[in-house]
Amino acid sequence: MILPTHSAEASNFMFNFDEKKVYTDHLNGVNMIPQVEKVVDKICEDGYKNIFLVGIGGTLLYAGQIFHTARQLGCSLPLYLTNATDFLYEGDANFTKDSVVVVASLSGHTVEVEQAIDKAHEVGARVIGYVEVVDTPIANKVDELVTTVGGEYYWWYTVVLRFMKNAGQFDKYDELVSDMQNLPKDIVQVYKDADAQMKEYADKYCDSSLTYLVASGNLEDWAQCYGMCIMEEMQWMRTRPISAANFFHGLLEVIERDTTVLLIKGEDKTRPEMDRVENFVGKICANVTTIDTKNFELPGIRDEFRGILSPIVMRSAFMRLNVHLEHNRRHPLDIRRYYKCLEY
């Protein structure tokens, strides 16, 4: 429900904020980790050839964030990030009966993912999945199901990093998982600390004709996800997400004084890429906003893990932008023109 007025200035009030749900969702994710570990450990015990992270839209982009992180951690496992629809039509010569497919679908009704599971099963490959709604097509088709509410990030993180730990490629795994127990409380505070900046951004730019979202490393796919899934699909705002690495190969030429630019800045190894974009774009554009995970305190997380967890932190901050865009544009997030409304 969108209320008529709101203010982020009240010390004990945040507009449309359910603190208990935020905490519970992240606690669900943390509590799910041991179950995911058992699934991965069994696969490692049985043996496998390679791992395919398969998704479409937002699920693929969530998987992409941990894919970047794994690469930065030095992962040499045969790990593939695959669009479900491309997989159906293009296939992959590396895919065999000894492959492991990892999927996620909050609703359990993502048609392209369901079809990819069918294709995987045709060759005898194993499929493990995270679904939030049981007794749905995907929940019923995966070979190993893990389910809770609010745990998708924790699913992708645990699956990939557990495979790495078991292969001797991430010796800080147990320390990271120990710190992640503190995320539910820390993330609640991120929501609160992000609110004022997100309200300010929404108040100023909710009617922008075009928004450029720039990010790097394990936040590249978050920029794509937010632009595509929230701004475009749920708010009908025109966007163009782009990686910091590609910013200087095209986009820089169309940035002008009044262009809306949103910089999504994390703490992984690619932060210098964002520094370069930020230093340049501020010289030519008056409408630049930087959202930086470094500005959020995470008292329960060691500094060495902040870069790894930047996607969870950034997503949490942007959930407050959802609320303020929805209010300012008078456009509920669940209203669509075509998505799941027409045949396509």
C-alpha positions, 0 to 999 in steps of 0.5 A: 500500500502506498501512503499519501505522505512520508518523511525519512526525518522522523527518528523512529519511523521509516516509510513502508519498512518492515524491520521484522521481515527484513531480519527474518528473511536474512535469518532464514538465509543464514539458517539455510546454509547447513542444508545447502552445505549437505547438498554440495558435500554429497555431490562432491563425494559422488563426483562431478565434471563441472557446474552450471549456474543456470538462470534467466533475468534476475536469477541469472544476475544474482548468480552472476554476482557470486560468479564474479566473486569466485573468479576474484577469489581465484576459482579454477573449478569448471564453473559456467554461468549460463542463460537458461534460454540460450542453453535451450537453443545453443547447448554447451559442448561441456555439458554432460551427464556428470554436470551439476546444474544449479538453479533458483526460482522464487516462484517456482514457475520460471518457464525457461528454467523449468525447460532447462531442467528438463533438458539437463535431465534428458542427459542424466545431469543432476539439478539442485535448486532453491525455490521459495514456493513448494509444490511448484513445477521447478520445486518438483523437478529438481533433484535436490530442493532447498527452500526458505523465504528471503535466502536467494543470495545465501543459496548462490553464495553457499553453493559456489563457495562450498564447492570451492572450499571442498576443492581446496580453493577457499580456505576462509570459507568457515570464517566467512560463514561465521561472519555471515551469522551477523548479517541479519542484524547488520543488514537491518541497519543498512536499510536504515542507514540507506533510507535518507540517501535513497529518498533524496535520489527518488525525490530528485530523479524519479521522473528521469527520462533515462538513467545510466547505472554504472557498476563493476565486478560483483556489482555489475550484475546488480546494476543490470538487475536493478535497471532491468527488474525494478526500474524497467519492469516494475516502474517502467523507467528507461535505463541503461546499465553498463559496466565500469570497464565498458563505460569509456568505450561508448557511453562517455560520449553521450553523458551531458550536464543533465544526464542522470547517472547512478554509480553503484560502488562496491569494495571488491577488487574492481573498485579502482574501475569505479574510481576512474568513472567517478572521477571522470563523470563528475567533471561533465555531469551535474546529476551524478549519485554514488551509492557506496557500500563502504559508507555502511557499517558492518560491525559483524563482518571482517574487513577482508569479507566486505568486498565479497558481501558487497552485493548483499549490502547493495541490494539491501540499500536499494530496497529502500529506493524501491519504496521511494520510487514506488511512492513518488511515481505512484506506481505499485511495484507489482503492476505490469503491462505485459509481464505474465499478463499476455502470451509471449 
